[in-house]
């Protein structure tokens, strides 16, 4: 078995659920220094930052160093297809972040450029790390690290918006036939579903659809009043901004108290025919891969950074996203090595051509 990347193994070995990334960030920045990075530090938000080179032109490779909770024992398992690394974050998304770190280290400083590799905190919650970065960088191109298999390049992520709806009804005898708060809540959810189905008519691609999930439903009562509460998540297409969705939801939930939850994100689709995407395609082909494109139904820090920085962007990284957040999360080590080599080739082309 070829030696495993110290970067990958070290990152996955430092368990770092959202809100507890400090040790992993410190370890990564110290490791970046041993790899020859020009500078490496933990910024004020807790993000791990490594800078290669000191030129006036800037490129950002933005990964995230946090994971969902649930520690998985770190181990390497041999299979017929090659060794697999098990551990929380091996796929989402320390695999892509380690790939960025190793590929840039192998290239070294490029004349005229500073290439910035970032392991952002809090991506799995409210993306506080990425929000901090926006006014501090102005890259000419952006690669976001998320698992999509080494041969695939992601060109879009859906937006997201969360809401809570609470419905109240006066207490009544169970034989009265009057609508209960719980019944009203069910009908409210059905109205939201019907609106989504209407919006999705004629749109076969999931990336273009409004996708709703009912995440929580609760109901209760006291001596004089009944109540029911819904928590609804929406995955938004490009042509449905969060504000427009909230307005429509407010109309459908007119008899409820509606509360917006967290930070809403608009969807984002990248330019397909950019020099960046062409370089990533060439990088995959350099390793005898067949490149393809994917548009994801989740959200990522791409949704924040790409519209803020207004530069060519794409998403790349090894790993099977079907394993995200699962107790069997693992990464193929041969796939990881292919991704590092493909990214190294892509970056070498970009930094020489642009």
N, C-alpha and C positions, 0 to 999 in steps of 0.2 A: 504494500500500500504506500503511495506517495505521502510524504509528510503533510500533515494538516496545517493549514494556515494558522500561525500564532494569533493573528488578528481575529479571525473567526472564532477560534476556540476560546480566546481570552474574553471576547465580548459576550459570548453565550454563557460562559462560566460566571459572569457577574450579573446575577439576577437583578433586574431593574424595572419593576412595575411602575407605572406612572406615579409620579410623586416621590419616587425613591431611586432616582437615577444617579445620585452623586458619586458613588463608588465606581460605577461603570464609566461615567464621564471622565473622572480623574484617571482611571486606568487607561482609557483610550488616548487621552491627550499625552500622557507619558509615553505610551507605546508609539504614538505618531512621531515623537522626538527621536526615538531609537530607529525609526524607519527613514529618517532624513528630512522630515518636514521642516520648512524654514521657521515656522512658528506653530505652536500648539498651546491652547489654553481653554479653560472653562469660562464662558462669558457670564454676564450678570444674571441671565435667565437660567443658567445651569446647562446650556448647550455645550457639547464638546466640539471644538473648532480646530481644524488643522489647515494651515496655509502652506502651499507649495509654490515657491517663487515669489518674486517681489515686483513684477512688472505692473504697468498701469492698467492693463486689461484684466478683467475679472471673469471667472467662470465659477459657478456654484454647483456642487453635488450635494443635495440635501436629503439626508436620510433621517431616521429617528432612532433614538437609543432606548426609548421606553418600550415596555411590552404590556400586554394585559396581565392581570394577576394569575397566579397558578404556576408554581415552580415545578419544572420537570427535570428529573435527574439527567445530568449531562453525561452522555455516553456515545461511543461510536459502535455501530452495529454493522457487521459484515453481511452483505447480501450478494446474490449472483450479479446484480446490476452495479455493484460497487458499494463502498462504505457510506453509511448514513450517519449524520450527526444529529442526535436527539438533544433537545433542550429548548426551554422557553425563549422565543425570539430568534431561533435558528432560521426561521422563515420570515416572520413578521416582527421587525424588519432588520435584525442584526446581520443576516446574511447579505442583503443588499448594501448595508452600511460598511461592512467589512470588505465587500467587493470594491466599493468606491475607494476605501482607504488603501487597499493593496494595489489596485490598478494605478492610482496616482503616485504611490511610492515607487512603483516600478518604472514609471516614466521619468520622474524627477522634475527639476525646474525646467520650464519651457521659456525661451527668451520672450520677453514682453508680457508675460502672463503671471497672474497669481490664481492658482486653482484652489478653491476653498471647499474642503470636505467638512460637512456639519452633521453631527448626531444630535438632532433636536429632541427636546424633552416634551412630554405631555401630548404627543400626537394622538395617543389613544383616548384622550379626554377632550380638552378644548384647544389643543394646539398652541398653548401659551409660548412654547419655545419658538415656533415659526412666526408667531405674531411679533415677538420681540425682534426678530431678524429683519423684518421688512424695511425699516428706515435705515438700516446699517449697511446694506449691500446693494450693488447696482450691476448685476452680472450681464454679460453679453449672451450667455446661454445658461440654461438650468436643466439639470438632470435630477429627478426625484427618485429616491430609492424605495421601491416596493416590489414584492415578489410577483413575477408574472411568467416565470420560466425563462431560461437564459436566451432562448431564440425569439422571444416575443418582446415587442415594444408597446407600451400602453400609451395611447394618445388622448384619453379622456377619462375623467372621473365624474360621477354624478354629484349634484349638490345634496345638501341635507338640511332639514329643518324639523325641529321638535316642538310639540305643543302639549299642553295639558288642558283638558276641558272638564269642568265640574258643573254638575247639574243638581239642582235642589227642587224638591217637591214637598208640599205639606203632608204631614202624616195623615193617613186615612185607613179605614177599616179594610181588611183584606177582601171582604165581600163587596166593597163599594164599586168595583170596576174601574176606579180611577187609575190613570197611568202612574206607575211607580218611577222613582228616580232611576232605578236600574233599567227598567224598560226604556225610558227615554234615552239613556246612555247607549243602549244597544241600537236604537233607531238612529242616533246621531252617528255612530260608527258606520252604519249601513248607508247613510247619506254620503259620508266621506268616500266610502268604497264606490258608490254609484258614480260620484263625480270623477273619480280616478278612471273608472271604466270608460266613461264618456270621453275623457281627455285622451285616453289611449287608443281610441278607435282609429284604425288605419295606420297604427304605428307598431309594426311587428318587432322592432328592435328594442330590447330592454333599456338600452341607453337613452332612448327617446321617450320612454314612458314615465309616468308618475307612479311610483311604487310606495305603497303605504304598509305600515306594520302597526298592529295594536300591541304595544309592549306591556302595558299594565291596565287592569280594570279592577276597581275597588268599589264597594258599596257599603253603606251603613245607615244607621238611623238613631235618633234619640226620641224623647217623648213627643216632640212636636214637628220634627222634620226628618225627611229622608235625603240622602245625598249619594251621588255616584261620580266616580272620577275615572277619566280615561287618559292614558299617555300614548300619544301617537307620533310615530316617526315617519317622515316623508323623504324619499330619495327623489331628487328633482332633476329633470332634464334641462338641457341648455336653454330651451325657450320658455322655461317657467322659473323666473327668479324667486327667491324666498319671499320677498315682500308681496308679490302677486299671489303666491300660494297662501300666505297668511290671510290676505284679504278675502280670498275665496273661502278658506276654512272658516273665517269669522262669519260669513254669510250663512254657511251651512250649520254653524253652531250658534245661531242667534239666541237660542234659549239657554245658553250655557255661559259660564264664566271661563273665558279662554286666556291662557297664560303661555307666552312664548318661553321656551326653555333653552338655555345655553346659547351658543353662537350658531347662527345659520350660515351655510356656505352655498354660494351659487355653483352650479356645475361649470366644468371647464373642458373644452376640447382643444387640443394642440394642432398647430399647422402640420400637416402630414408631409408636405414637400419642402421642408426646411433643410438647411445644410446639416443641422444637428441630427435630424432623423436619418438623413442619407448616410451620415457617418456611422450611426448605430447599426444600420442595415449592413453596411460594409464590414463592420466589426464582427457581426454574427456570421457573415459569409466567410470571413477570413478563417473561421474555425470550422468550416464545412457545415455550418448550420443553415437552415431554411428560415429566414426571417418572416415574421407575420406580425399583425397588429391586433390590438385588443382595446375595447372600450369597457371600462369597469363600472359596476353598479354601486360600488362603495365610494367613499370620499377619502381624500388624502391631503397632505400639505401642499400638493400641487394647486388645489383650489384656492389657496391663499396666496402663494408666492407668484404663480404665473401671471395673474392679472395685475398684481402690484408691481412686478418688475418689467412686465411688458417686453419679454424677450423670448426667443425660441425656447421651447420646453418639450420634454418628453419624460417618460417614466421607465426605468429599467432596473432589473434585479433578478437574481436567481431565486428559485423556490416555487413550490406549488401553493398558490393562494388558497386552495381548498383546505389546506392544513392550518391556515391562520386561526389563532385563538383556541385550537383544539388540544386535547391532552396527548395527542400522538404527533405533535409538531416535530418535524425533522427535515433536514436538508441533505440532498445528495452531494457528496464531496466532489465527485467528477463534474457534476453540473456547476458547482461553485468555481472550479478551476477554469472551465470553459467561459463562464461569465466574466471572470477577471481578465482573461486573455482577449475576449471580444471587446470589453470596455477599454482596455489598454490600447487596442488598435484604433478604436473609434476616437478616443481622445487624442492620440498621436496625430491622426489625420486632421481633426478639428483645429488643434493648436497650431498646426503648420499651415493650414489653408486660410484660416479666418484673418 
